[in-house]
């Protein structure tokens, strides 16, 4: 673990966060959450392909 990085306010790269999001979306916990909250699944599908950040 890089402790020096923890003491700075630098953000990770966009690619880093995209990889994290992909891992999260393929996790069993995410699948369970989606199945428990159908409106969340609909909302996520509605936002698919949107460019939400600059």
Beta strands, then each sheet from edge to edge (+ up, - down):
end
